[in-house]
Amino acid sequence: MLIKPLIAPTKQIMRIGFRKYEWHNFFPGDKSNACGVVAVWAPIVLVYFMDTQIWYSVLCAIFGGVYGILNHLGEVSILPSL
């Protein structure tokens, strides 16, 4: 399973107490470590979406080709029509 190695770090990030730093404040109203969890999981979600798009394209090409072959799409029925 690809996401299993990320479960333990996610739990560790959520267990860490939230600290307010004086020298940077990217999200002033933030009270949790949700940004850290998003930073860990965002690449995995993006790769999942890319894989989904690739497999959709491959399956559409296969099913479209089979559909075209079975319905004789693109065939010339009589030679003078060329």
CYANA upper distance limits for C-alpha pairs under 8 A (distance plus 0.5 A):
  3 ILE  CA      7 ILE  CA      7.39
  3 ILE  CA     44 ILE  CA      8.36
  4 LYS  CA      8 ALA  CA      8.38
  5 PRO  CA      9 PRO  CA      8.20
  6 LEU  CA     10 THR  CA      6.66
  6 LEU  CA     40 VAL  CA      8.13
  6 LEU  CA     41 TRP  CA      8.28
  7 ILE  CA     11 LYS  CA      6.80
  8 ALA  CA     12 GLN  CA      6.74
  9 PRO  CA     13 ILE  CA      6.58
 10 THR  CA     14 MET  CA      6.76
 10 THR  CA     37 VAL  CA      6.49
 10 THR  CA     40 VAL  CA      8.15
 11 LYS  CA     15 ARG  CA      6.67
 12 GLN  CA     16 ILE  CA      6.87
 13 ILE  CA     33 ASN  CA      7.17
 13 ILE  CA     36 GLY  CA      7.42
 13 ILE  CA     37 VAL  CA      7.42
 14 MET  CA     32 SER  CA      8.24
 14 MET  CA     33 ASN  CA      6.58
 14 MET  CA     34 ALA  CA      8.16
 14 MET  CA     37 VAL  CA      8.28
 16 ILE  CA     33 ASN  CA      8.35
 18 PHE  CA     31 LYS  CA      7.16
 18 PHE  CA     32 SER  CA      6.28
 18 PHE  CA     33 ASN  CA      6.95
 20 LYS  CA     25 ASN  CA      8.43
 21 TYR  CA     25 ASN  CA      7.42
 33 ASN  CA     37 VAL  CA      7.25
 34 ALA  CA     38 VAL  CA      6.68
 35 CYS  CA     39 ALA  CA      6.61
 36 GLY  CA     40 VAL  CA      6.84
 37 VAL  CA     41 TRP  CA      6.69
 38 VAL  CA     42 ALA  CA      6.08
 39 ALA  CA     43 PRO  CA      8.19
 40 VAL  CA     44 ILE  CA      8.46
 41 TRP  CA     45 VAL  CA      6.86
 42 ALA  CA     46 LEU  CA      6.70
 43 PRO  CA     47 VAL  CA      6.68
 44 ILE  CA     48 TYR  CA      6.70
 45 VAL  CA     49 PHE  CA      6.81
 46 LEU  CA     50 MET  CA      6.74
 47 VAL  CA     51 ASP  CA      6.58
 48 TYR  CA     52 THR  CA      6.64
 49 PHE  CA     53 GLN  CA      6.74
 50 MET  CA     54 ILE  CA      6.76
 51 ASP  CA     55 TRP  CA      6.67
 52 THR  CA     56 TYR  CA      6.56
 53 GLN  CA     57 SER  CA      6.75
 54 ILE  CA     58 VAL  CA      6.82
 55 TRP  CA     59 LEU  CA      6.57
 56 TYR  CA     60 CYS  CA      6.54
 57 SER  CA     61 ALA  CA      6.72
 58 VAL  CA     62 ILE  CA      6.81
 59 LEU  CA     63 PHE  CA      6.52
 60 CYS  CA     64 GLY  CA      6.21
 61 ALA  CA     65 GLY  CA      6.51
 62 ILE  CA     66 VAL  CA      6.77
 63 PHE  CA     67 TYR  CA      6.48
 64 GLY  CA     68 GLY  CA      6.55
 65 GLY  CA     69 ILE  CA      6.67
 66 VAL  CA     70 LEU  CA      6.62
 67 TYR  CA     71 ASN  CA      6.59
 68 GLY  CA     72 HIS  CA      6.29
 68 GLY  CA     73 LEU  CA      5.42
 68 GLY  CA     74 GLY  CA      8.23
 69 ILE  CA     73 LEU  CA      7.01
 76 VAL  CA     81 SER  CA      8.11
 76 VAL  CA     82 LEU  CA      8.25
 78 ILE  CA     82 LEU  CA      8.44
